Amino acid sequence: MKEIAAKEVQEALAQGETLKLIDVREVDEVQGGHIPGVIHIPLGLLEFRMYELNKNETYIMVCRSGARSGRATQFLESQGFDVTNMVGGMLAWEGEVR
């Protein structure tokens, strides 16, 4: 499984890179603060909503600590998607939150 540090994601966004971030936390967690521009798909719905995603795109998975996003990364990888897990999740995030 590919992994990326929260700091690396932050730096890429600060440099103007366009990243496809998928937040797999629950609705109340995302409402409490999320990275601007994320796609929100709760982990429990990922299997049913993965058809909204493009297998030609690269996605970075995000959750609170990195565990749920790790499971999401493994699942999407098994379905043929190019995905990377953001290690440490939102607990490690020091960038902008909305």
Long-range contacts (C-beta under 8 A, 24 or more apart in sequence): 1-70, 1-73, 1-74, 1-77, 1-85, 2-73, 2-83, 2-84, 2-85, 3-84, 3-85, 3-86, 3-87, 4-60, 4-84, 4-85, 4-86, 4-87, 5-86, 5-87, 5-88, 5-92, 6-86, 6-87, 6-88, 6-89, 6-92, 6-93, 6-94, 6-95, 7-92, 7-94, 9-35, 9-60, 9-86, 9-95, 10-93, 10-94, 10-95, 13-95, 14-95, 19-60, 20-57, 20-58, 20-59, 20-60, 21-59, 21-60, 21-61, 21-62, 21-86, 22-53, 22-59, 22-60, 22-61, 22-62, 22-72, 23-62, 23-63, 24-61, 24-62, 24-63, 24-68, 24-69, 24-72, 25-62, 25-63, 25-64, 25-68, 25-90, 29-64, 33-90, 33-97, 33-98, 34-90, 34-97, 34-98, 35-62, 35-90, 35-93, 35-95, 35-96, 35-97, 35-98, 36-96, 36-97, 36-98, 38-62, 43-68, 43-71, 43-72, 46-72, 46-75, 46-76, 47-75, 50-76, 50-79, 50-81, 53-81, 55-80, 55-81, 55-82, 57-82, 58-82, 58-83, 58-84, 59-83, 59-84, 60-84, 60-85, 60-86, 61-85, 61-86, 62-86, 62-89, 62-90, 63-89, 63-90, 64-89, 64-90, 64-91, 65-89, 65-90, 65-91, 66-92
